[in-house]
């Protein structure tokens, strides 16, 4: 089974790893042999991930975001020392979570400032601009977040798909204009998701490396969709442009769905902690903003010449693929929001959208006899950007 050559090959691979493991063990056990010991203050960091408000009670969900154990000795609320309970223990090991609960007569709408003090006197602060009763996973709140996702994500996308009969009647250069407009819509969505992801990096615990999550999510989406495109390319080529357009539409729906998952996280969390009152005006604003996503999905389908009998089925499936993630994101954001997940999901959505945009641009460059940057194509691209920019004012 194993000859000498294979054994030597395996040992050659393992030998550096064993040496590194021994060095790490020695450093952990012996440190710097006393030369630098005692010359540096302890490195402690507590990260408050979430503040949960219940009637007359507040719970802080915290994480040890530093390299050393931290013992929470004192808690101060609005400059007043307050008695608290901490589970599972007052001492947290690195990357260990705990809940700090205490009874407090908070008033809805009031700001609160929390300060945790370690046994070494290191202080960690957290501020809440608006006190707001946190949602619980009961029927009322589940219905609320599901309906919120429907109004903001699913319904607008499905309504946008209703433009299919009109778009299908466009002739000649109008099709290239439509594809260019689609690229403009998608590129705007991609940068929008990427900007939101970058903005949230500061809220991610240092231990989880928000920049790393963004890079992994962004490139993971591009590579996975690239593999899907590569695996289906030969099959699609043999079947003709009909299947190529159908594949594009599904990939666009998937990319938009991943984007809407991140959007749902943000909406659900904002609603849950009271930072945004999602009244009728704001919901309508999101509906109009997301209505254009339906145009992006159906644009590749306007040149389909066969499979008409199943087009409605495909459109409904694509609409659900793009819209339902908004419901999932709203539920996660409302009950268990995490900026770490938000950064990852938004980065994945951004990468997926950019990958699909690149595929469409590649197709357009092959089909365009007069080149890619024709007046029609440039106008379509700019129109897509302006549409997304303009509808964005409705959700501020």
C-alpha positions as a printed Julia matrix, in Angstrom:
396×3 Matrix{Float64}:
   0.0    0.0     0.0
   2.63   2.55    1.04
   6.12   2.35   -0.38
   9.12   4.33    0.83
   8.64   7.01   -1.83
   5.05   7.74   -0.68
   6.08   7.81    2.97
   8.88  10.27    2.23
   6.44  12.39    0.21
   3.99  12.56    3.13
   6.75  13.26    5.67
   8.11  16.05    3.5
   4.69  17.67    3.64
   4.14  17.15    7.39
   7.63  18.07    8.63
   7.25  21.9     8.39
   3.78  21.7     9.94
   5.1   19.71   12.91
   7.89  22.23   13.46
   5.43  25.15   13.4
   3.14  23.32   15.86
   6.1   22.78   18.21
   7.07  26.44   18.01
   3.5   27.53   18.8
   3.35  25.13   21.76
   6.68  26.4    23.09
   5.6   30.04   22.8
   2.27  29.36   24.52
   3.97  27.46   27.35
   7.12  29.56   27.82
   6.27  32.89   26.26
   9.3   35.15   25.84
  11.19  33.52   28.78
  10.47  36.5    31.0
  12.29  39.15   28.97
   9.18  41.14   28.07
   6.78  39.81   30.69
   5.02  42.4    32.81
   5.97  45.31   30.56
   2.65  45.48   28.68
  -0.92  46.05   29.89
  -3.44  43.24   29.37
  -5.1   43.16   25.94
  -8.83  43.01   26.7
 -11.78  43.68   24.47
 -15.49  43.09   24.95
 -17.75  43.5    21.92
 -21.49  44.13   22.5
 -23.2   42.3    19.63
 -26.82  43.07   20.46
 -29.0   44.82   23.02
 -32.31  43.11   23.75
 -35.1   45.09   25.39
 -37.86  43.34   27.36
 -40.42  44.93   29.7
 -38.33  46.37   32.58
 -35.35  44.23   31.58
 -32.33  44.6    29.3
 -29.92  41.92   28.05
 -26.54  42.63   26.5
 -25.2   39.87   24.26
 -21.41  40.17   24.41
 -18.36  38.52   22.88
 -14.75  38.41   24.07
 -13.12  39.9    20.99
  -9.6   39.94   22.41
  -6.74  37.45   22.85
  -7.01  37.17   26.66
  -9.59  36.22   29.26
 -11.77  39.09   30.46
 -13.67  39.26   33.74
 -16.58  41.72   33.78
 -16.61  43.29   37.26
 -18.93  46.26   36.91
 -21.65  47.69   34.7
 -22.68  51.34   34.42
 -25.95  52.46   32.81
 -26.3   56.18   32.09
 -23.49  56.94   34.59
 -25.11  54.84   37.33
 -23.58  51.59   38.61
 -26.12  48.78   38.13
 -26.44  45.26   39.49
 -26.36  42.54   36.82
 -26.24  38.79   36.21
 -23.91  37.25   33.64
 -24.33  33.8    32.09
 -22.6   31.43   31.77
 -19.82  33.2    33.72
 -18.37  36.62   34.54
 -15.1   35.49   32.97
 -14.97  35.09   29.21
 -12.34  33.21   27.27
 -11.35  34.45   23.8
 -14.28  34.21   21.34
 -16.66  33.15   24.12
 -20.18  34.61   24.26
 -22.25  35.58   27.29
 -25.52  37.29   28.21
 -25.52  40.16   30.69
 -29.03  40.61   32.06
 -30.39  43.18   34.48
 -33.68  44.77   35.46
 -33.98  48.38   34.39
 -37.02  50.71   34.08
 -36.22  51.85   30.55
 -38.58  54.15   28.66
 -39.36  53.61   24.98
 -37.63  56.15   22.78
 -35.0   57.19   25.33
 -31.26  56.86   24.59
 -29.12  54.65   26.82
 -25.37  54.4    27.39
 -23.8   51.21   28.73
 -20.29  50.81   30.1
 -18.74  47.48   31.09
 -15.65  47.58   33.32
 -13.26  44.63   33.54
 -11.44  43.5    36.67
  -8.36  45.28   35.32
 -10.23  48.59   34.97
 -10.62  48.48   31.18
 -13.93  50.03   30.05
 -16.07  48.99   27.06
 -18.92  51.23   25.93
 -22.11  50.76   23.93
 -24.77  53.35   23.12
 -28.36  52.88   21.98
 -29.95  55.92   20.37
 -33.54  54.68   20.76
 -34.85  52.19   23.32
 -37.33  49.89   21.62
 -39.08  46.68   22.65
 -37.22  43.83   20.92
 -39.34  41.44   18.86
 -39.84  37.87   20.01
 -40.37  34.88   17.74
 -44.14  34.67   18.08
 -46.87  34.59   15.47
 -47.35  38.36   15.46
 -43.75  39.26   14.71
 -43.24  36.39   12.27
 -46.23  37.61   10.26
 -44.86  41.15   10.44
 -41.47  40.26    8.99
 -42.91  37.89    6.38
 -45.3   40.59    5.16
 -42.47  43.11    5.24
 -40.4   40.85    2.98
 -43.37  40.33    0.68
 -44.07  44.05    0.32
 -40.45  45.06   -0.11
 -39.03  42.13   -2.11
 -41.39  39.55   -3.59
 -44.27  41.75   -4.8
 -42.09  44.43   -6.48
 -40.06  41.84   -8.4
 -43.16  39.98   -9.57
 -44.77  43.26  -10.64
 -41.63  44.15  -12.58
 -41.92  40.88  -14.48
 -45.29  42.05  -15.83
 -43.37  44.32  -18.22
 -42.34  41.22  -20.17
 -45.07  41.5   -22.88
 -44.16  45.15  -23.49
 -40.41  44.57  -23.56
 -40.82  41.62  -25.89
 -42.28  43.87  -28.57
 -39.12  45.94  -28.78
 -37.27  45.48  -32.07
 -33.78  45.97  -33.51
 -31.38  48.08  -31.48
 -33.94  48.26  -28.67
 -32.81  44.8   -27.52
 -29.19  45.92  -27.11
 -30.48  49.03  -25.33
 -32.44  46.77  -23.0
 -29.41  44.59  -22.25
 -27.32  47.71  -21.61
 -30.02  49.03  -19.28
 -29.98  45.69  -17.47
 -26.21  45.93  -16.98
 -26.66  49.46  -15.62
 -29.28  48.27  -13.13
 -27.13  45.34  -12.03
 -23.89  47.32  -11.71
 -25.66  49.89   -9.52
 -27.09  47.11   -7.34
 -23.66  45.48   -7.12
 -21.9   48.65   -5.97
 -24.78  49.43   -3.62
 -24.42  46.04   -1.89
 -20.63  46.36   -1.83
 -20.82  49.84   -0.26
 -23.23  48.59    2.42
 -20.91  45.69    3.17
 -17.89  48.0     3.52
 -19.89  50.32    5.79
 -20.78  47.45    8.13
 -17.19  46.22    8.52
 -16.68  48.57   11.47
 -19.5   46.78   13.34
 -17.94  43.33   12.92
 -15.85  41.98   15.82
 -12.14  42.13   15.04
 -11.84  38.39   15.61
 -14.11  37.7    12.63
 -12.13  39.99   10.27
 -14.81  41.88    8.36
 -12.47  42.64    5.45
 -11.71  38.93    5.09
 -15.42  38.08    5.11
 -16.07  40.66    2.4
 -13.28  39.32    0.18
 -14.3   35.68    0.71
 -17.99  36.34    0.06
 -17.35  38.5    -3.0
 -14.9   36.11   -4.67
 -16.82  32.99   -3.58
 -19.94  34.18   -5.41
 -17.96  34.99   -8.55
 -16.15  31.64   -8.57
 -19.25  29.54   -7.82
 -21.29  31.24  -10.54
 -18.28  30.97  -12.84
 -18.21  27.22  -12.29
 -21.96  27.01  -12.95
 -21.53  28.99  -16.18
 -18.61  26.81  -17.25
 -20.46  23.56  -16.54
 -23.56  24.65  -18.42
 -21.86  26.45  -21.32
 -21.5   23.43  -23.63
 -25.04  22.23  -22.96
 -26.42  25.71  -23.53
 -24.41  26.18  -26.73
 -25.82  22.98  -28.2
 -29.37  23.97  -27.29
 -29.09  27.48  -28.77
 -29.69  31.06  -27.64
 -33.03  30.14  -26.08
 -31.33  28.27  -23.25
 -28.54  30.84  -23.01
 -31.1   33.59  -22.38
 -33.0   31.41  -19.95
 -29.8   30.67  -18.03
 -28.96  34.38  -17.88
 -32.37  35.21  -16.5
 -32.05  32.6   -13.74
 -28.53  33.78  -12.86
 -29.74  37.38  -12.69
 -32.62  36.3   -10.44
 -30.19  34.4    -8.22
 -27.81  37.36   -8.0
 -30.65  39.74   -7.15
 -31.97  37.23   -4.61
 -28.6   37.16   -2.83
 -28.57  40.95   -2.85
 -32.11  41.06   -1.45
 -31.1   38.66    1.33
 -28.65  41.28    2.58
 -31.22  44.02    2.06
 -33.75  42.03    4.11
 -31.23  41.7     6.94
 -30.81  45.47    7.08
 -34.55  46.14    6.9
 -35.45  43.56    9.55
 -32.79  44.74   11.97
 -33.71  48.41   11.53
 -37.36  47.6    12.21
 -36.52  45.42   15.21
 -34.36  47.97   17.04
 -36.53  50.96   16.23
 -33.98  52.86   14.14
 -36.42  53.11   11.22
 -40.17  53.36   11.32
 -41.11  51.39    8.23
 -44.38  53.15    7.53
 -46.35  53.14    4.32
 -44.13  55.75    2.62
 -40.9   53.82    3.19
 -42.4   50.48    2.13
 -43.75  52.06   -1.06
 -40.32  53.55   -1.66
 -38.66  50.14   -1.46
 -41.33  48.67   -3.73
 -40.65  51.23   -6.46
 -36.89  50.83   -6.02
 -37.06  47.05   -6.36
 -39.61  47.14   -9.18
 -36.75  47.68  -11.64
 -35.21  44.35  -10.63
 -37.98  42.62  -12.58
 -36.87  44.43  -15.74
 -33.33  43.12  -15.26
 -34.62  39.54  -14.98
 -36.9   39.52  -18.01
 -34.61  41.43  -20.39
 -32.71  38.32  -21.6
 -36.02  36.5   -22.15
 -37.38  38.97  -24.69
 -35.58  37.15  -27.53
 -36.83  33.66  -26.68
 -38.47  31.98  -29.66
 -39.48  28.65  -28.16
 -40.71  27.38  -24.84
 -43.52  29.97  -24.81
 -45.87  27.57  -23.11
 -43.66  27.51  -19.99
 -42.69  31.17  -19.87
 -45.16  32.02  -17.1
 -43.83  29.18  -14.97
 -40.25  30.39  -15.5
 -41.19  33.98  -14.67
 -42.91  33.02  -11.42
 -39.97  30.83  -10.4
 -37.49  33.62  -11.15
 -39.59  36.14   -9.27
 -39.66  33.94   -6.2
 -35.94  33.19   -6.5
 -35.2   36.93   -6.48
 -37.82  38.02   -3.94
 -38.19  35.3    -1.29
 -34.66  35.87    0.13
 -35.93  39.28    1.28
 -38.36  37.46    3.6
 -35.58  35.21    4.91
 -33.33  38.21    5.47
 -36.1   40.13    7.25
 -36.7   37.23    9.65
 -32.99  36.81   10.42
 -32.5   40.56   10.78
 -35.52  40.94   13.02
 -34.79  38.12   15.44
 -31.04  37.48   15.27
 -29.34  40.31   13.41
 -25.59  39.97   13.02
 -23.37  42.5    11.2
 -21.01  39.59   10.52
 -23.67  37.78    8.49
 -24.76  41.02    6.86
 -21.23  41.74    5.57
 -20.92  38.18    4.23
 -24.35  38.07    2.54
 -24.03  41.53    1.01
 -20.58  40.65   -0.34
 -21.93  37.41   -1.84
 -24.81  39.3    -3.46
 -22.45  41.91   -4.87
 -20.09  39.3    -6.32
 -22.97  37.37   -7.9
 -24.39  40.48   -9.54
 -21.02  41.58  -10.93
 -20.42  38.09  -12.32
 -23.73  38.08  -14.19
 -23.07  41.61  -15.46
 -19.71  40.48  -16.82
 -21.33  37.57  -18.68
 -23.89  39.85  -20.32
 -21.23  42.37  -21.34
 -19.19  39.52  -22.86
 -22.18  38.41  -24.92
 -22.88  41.96  -26.05
 -19.27  42.47  -27.15
 -19.5   39.38  -29.39
 -22.83  40.36  -30.94
 -22.15  44.08  -31.37
 -20.92  44.62  -34.94
 -20.15  48.29  -34.32
 -18.43  47.71  -30.99
 -19.61  47.69  -27.41
 -19.57  51.44  -26.76
 -22.2   52.51  -29.24
 -24.48  55.47  -28.41
 -27.4   53.08  -27.89
 -25.46  50.87  -25.46
 -24.0   53.77  -23.52
 -27.41  55.43  -23.28
 -28.98  52.18  -22.04
 -26.27  51.71  -19.41
 -26.57  55.27  -18.14
 -30.37  54.98  -18.11
 -30.12  51.92  -15.86
 -27.83  53.77  -13.45
 -30.1   56.83  -13.37
 -33.22  54.72  -12.77
 -31.66  52.99   -9.76
 -30.23  56.26   -8.46
 -33.58  58.03   -8.78
 -35.64  55.33   -7.08
 -33.05  55.25   -4.3
 -34.32  58.64   -3.08
 -37.6   56.98   -2.14
 -35.96  54.75    0.49
 -33.81  57.34    2.28
